[in-house]
Amino acid sequence: MTKLTATRRQFFGLAAGGAAAAALAAPGDVRAQVATKARIVIIGAGAGGTALANRLVTRLDGAEITLIDPRVEHLYQPGLSLVAAGLKPANYVVTKTTDWLPDTVTLIAEAAAEIDPDAKTVTTASGQSVAYDFLVVAPGLVLDHDAIEGFSLDMVGQNGIGALYAGPQYAAATWKAAQAYTETGGVGLFTRPATEMKCAGAPLKHTFLIEDIARTVGTRGKLDVHYMANNNSLFGVPIVSEKVRMLFGDRGITPAYSHVLRGIDAGARTATFDTPDGSVTRDYDYIHVIPPQRAPEVIRQSGLSWADKWTDQGWVECDMASLRHLRYDTIWALGDVAGVPKGKTAASVKWQVPVVEDGILAAIEGREATETYDGYTSCPMITRVGRAMLVEFDYHNNLVPSFPGIIAPLEELWISWLMKEVALKATYNAMLRGRA
């Protein structure tokens, strides 16, 4: 058994055992601290920034660690798809940002407005300048709803419009619209943007769940369900894409390839898509809108983005193994904003955080970093209420199951559903505390 596979099993084992078991696994409890006066600034108090801050507090003695983030609420984003299917209430995904931060970390509750990587400073929205020795950019990403013509968030929950990514209140409103659709039927269009996106399995989960709920309540025959793929594939990993295609065939879900949502007319209930053959307008009774997703403006204006790829999205230029910036060696990218081929899920963050932690410690100690990130991404792909596939893969589209021979990654299993619906949150919370 490889070290990585063993660690992944331990990670999911924490999920199975719950938070109590997770609390016993704090890795920082047994490792020697490193004395330093380094000033470490982390932009973003989401999953990555919070988990890293907790781990660094344990590892470093004397460091000045500052988090910059204006968000009062911390969102458990993996739960939004459950809220949007009526399986969890909106407050299931909401806690306070400060609930997860150690007392020794300074939180500046403002947005980062400017990054000067040459002067090694971050300027906040109020004009406060914060100097750093090491910087971690983990601000998440921006949902570009304005890119969808005719759409605004106040439409969600009305006229057959859903948009679960936008937050818990919108996920709950999405369920309101989706539930009405399962009762009255008609044409359902489930979209996916052309940009990189967080949890690329979420559009598929919502499609599967709404179709299954209608089947359960006996109205499936009223629904005409269409999945609007952004390219000629249903998922970025070919073997998973083929499995989804087969499930779509079994379930009567029609894929429309290379259909990217450009705009909607809520009054007429029509949607316009860009396709290789030009624009196409489709009628709908329910539409799930997932907008293009991009790096925050502060990142795109900082000079930290890739210059030759993802130019419309602005992801941070970094080494795909170390997550260290390629031009500024005191900067690391973490989480959704990292410009790497895979890794915009909470499970990816779990494996990225130790890499960034080791990179910072190595820089402080004057040694070479040893931890690397291989693109590990986990997607508990819900296919029915009570069934899911535990899909895990790496940069090279290899399936890397944590339980080979025990949990088949492309089988619809109850245990995989249990990990998503019950156990994953305890594991996520343990990760935030730096214990997993």
PEDA-V912491 format. One record per residue. RES is the residue in one letter. OMEGA is omega in degrees with one decimal (999 if undefined). Layout:
BEGIN
((RES	OMEGA) (RES	OMEGA))
END
This chain:
BEGIN
((M	178.6) (T	178.4) (K	-177.5) (L	179.3) (T	178.8) (A	-179.1) (T	178.3) (R	177.9) (R	177.8) (Q	179.3) (F	179.5) (F	174.0) (G	175.3) (L	178.7) (A	-178.6) (A	-178.6) (G	177.9) (G	-172.8) (A	-178.5) (A	177.6) (A	-179.6) (A	-177.4) (A	-179.5) (L	-168.7) (A	-176.4) (A	-174.6) (P	-177.4) (G	-177.8) (D	-171.7) (V	-177.5) (R	-177.7) (A	177.1) (Q	177.6) (V	179.3) (A	-178.5) (T	172.9) (K	-175.7) (A	175.1) (R	-177.1) (I	178.7) (V	177.2) (I	175.7) (I	179.1) (G	178.3) (A	173.2) (G	-176.5) (A	-177.1) (G	-178.0) (G	-179.4) (T	179.5) (A	-179.8) (L	179.8) (A	179.4) (N	179.0) (R	-179.2) (L	176.9) (V	179.9) (T	-173.3) (R	-171.6) (L	178.0) (D	176.8) (G	-179.8) (A	175.4) (E	-174.4) (I	-177.1) (T	173.9) (L	178.7) (I	-179.0) (D	-178.6) (P	-171.6) (R	177.0) (V	-176.3) (E	170.7) (H	-177.8) (L	171.6) (Y	-169.9) (Q	177.0) (P	-179.4) (G	-175.8) (L	179.9) (S	177.0) (L	176.7) (V	-176.6) (A	175.5) (A	178.1) (G	-176.4) (L	177.4) (K	175.0) (P	-177.1) (A	-176.9) (N	176.4) (Y	-173.2) (V	-170.7) (V	168.0) (T	177.0) (K	177.1) (T	-175.7) (T	179.5) (D	-171.7) (W	-172.5) (L	176.3) (P	-176.2) (D	-174.9) (T	176.8) (V	176.6) (T	176.3) (L	170.8) (I	-173.0) (A	177.9) (E	173.3) (A	170.7) (A	-176.3) (A	-177.1) (E	174.4) (I	175.4) (D	-175.3) (P	176.9) (D	177.8) (A	-177.4) (K	176.9) (T	171.0) (V	177.7) (T	-178.7) (T	-177.2) (A	-179.8) (S	179.7) (G	178.7) (Q	178.5) (S	-178.0) (V	179.3) (A	179.3) (Y	167.0) (D	177.5) (F	-177.7) (L	173.1) (V	179.0) (V	-178.2) (A	-174.4) (P	-173.9) (G	-179.1) (L	-178.9) (V	173.7) (L	-174.1) (D	-179.6) (H	-179.2) (D	179.7) (A	177.9) (I	-177.2) (E	176.0) (G	-175.9) (F	169.1) (S	-173.2) (L	179.5) (D	176.9) (M	-172.3) (V	-178.3) (G	-179.3) (Q	174.9) (N	174.9) (G	-177.1) (I	175.1) (G	177.3) (A	-170.5) (L	-175.6) (Y	-168.1) (A	179.1) (G	-172.9) (P	-179.7) (Q	178.7) (Y	174.5) (A	177.3) (A	177.6) (A	176.3) (T	178.6) (W	177.6) (K	179.9) (A	-177.7) (A	178.5) (Q	176.9) (A	178.9) (Y	179.5) (T	-179.2) (E	-174.7) (T	177.9) (G	-177.4) (G	-176.8) (V	175.6) (G	178.0) (L	-177.7) (F	-167.6) (T	177.4) (R	-175.9) (P	179.5) (A	-179.7) (T	165.5) (E	-176.5) (M	176.5) (K	178.8) (C	-177.5) (A	176.4) (G	-175.5) (A	177.4) (P	179.1) (L	179.1) (K	-178.0) (H	178.0) (T	-179.3) (F	-175.3) (L	-178.3) (I	176.6) (E	-177.4) (D	179.3) (I	177.0) (A	178.7) (R	-177.7) (T	-178.3) (V	173.5) (G	-178.6) (T	-174.4) (R	-179.2) (G	178.9) (K	-171.9) (L	171.4) (D	-167.7) (V	-179.2) (H	174.5) (Y	-174.6) (M	-177.6) (A	-177.8) (N	178.6) (N	-176.3) (N	-178.7) (S	177.8) (L	178.7) (F	-173.2) (G	177.3) (V	-170.8) (P	-176.6) (I	176.6) (V	177.4) (S	-179.9) (E	177.8) (K	178.0) (V	178.5) (R	179.7) (M	178.3) (L	175.9) (F	179.0) (G	179.6) (D	-173.0) (R	179.3) (G	176.0) (I	-174.9) (T	175.0) (P	172.0) (A	-173.1) (Y	176.2) (S	175.0) (H	-178.1) (V	-176.2) (L	177.5) (R	-178.2) (G	176.8) (I	171.3) (D	-172.6) (A	-179.6) (G	-179.3) (A	-174.5) (R	173.5) (T	178.5) (A	179.4) (T	-178.0) (F	169.0) (D	178.3) (T	177.2) (P	-178.8) (D	-179.1) (G	-177.2) (S	-179.7) (V	177.6) (T	-178.0) (R	172.2) (D	175.1) (Y	167.9) (D	172.8) (Y	175.5) (I	175.1) (H	-173.5) (V	169.7) (I	-172.6) (P	169.6) (P	-176.8) (Q	-171.9) (R	172.9) (A	176.2) (P	-176.4) (E	-178.7) (V	177.4) (I	-175.9) (R	179.3) (Q	-172.7) (S	-174.0) (G	-178.3) (L	-175.0) (S	172.0) (W	178.7) (A	-172.0) (D	173.9) (K	-174.4) (W	-173.4) (T	177.4) (D	-173.9) (Q	169.8) (G	-179.3) (W	-174.3) (V	175.7) (E	179.5) (C	175.4) (D	-173.2) (M	179.3) (A	-176.2) (S	-175.8) (L	178.4) (R	-179.9) (H	-175.4) (L	179.9) (R	179.7) (Y	-170.5) (D	173.5) (T	-177.1) (I	174.3) (W	173.3) (A	-176.2) (L	174.8) (G	-171.9) (D	-172.8) (V	-176.9) (A	180.0) (G	178.1) (V	-171.6) (P	179.8) (K	165.7) (G	177.7) (K	174.3) (T	178.0) (A	178.8) (A	176.6) (S	178.9) (V	179.3) (K	-177.1) (W	177.1) (Q	-174.6) (V	178.8) (P	178.7) (V	178.5) (V	176.9) (E	-179.5) (D	178.6) (G	179.4) (I	179.2) (L	179.0) (A	178.8) (A	178.9) (I	-175.5) (E	-179.9) (G	179.0) (R	175.7) (E	175.6) (A	-177.4) (T	-178.1) (E	177.8) (T	178.3) (Y	-175.9) (D	179.6) (G	-177.2) (Y	177.1) (T	178.0) (S	178.1) (C	170.8) (P	-172.3) (M	178.3) (I	178.3) (T	174.8) (R	169.8) (V	-178.2) (G	178.4) (R	177.5) (A	171.6) (M	178.2) (L	-175.5) (V	178.7) (E	-176.2) (F	-177.1) (D	-179.1) (Y	-171.1) (H	-179.2) (N	172.3) (N	170.9) (L	-177.4) (V	-175.3) (P	177.9) (S	-177.3) (F	-178.3) (P	-179.6) (G	-179.5) (I	177.0) (I	179.1) (A	-172.1) (P	-176.9) (L	175.1) (E	178.5) (E	-171.5) (L	175.6) (W	-178.0) (I	177.4) (S	174.7) (W	-179.1) (L	178.7) (M	-179.3) (K	-168.6) (E	-174.6) (V	-166.0) (A	-172.6) (L	-177.2) (K	176.8) (A	177.7) (T	178.1) (Y	179.8) (N	176.4) (A	177.2) (M	179.5) (L	-179.5) (R	-178.0) (G	-173.6) (R	-180.0) (A	999))
END
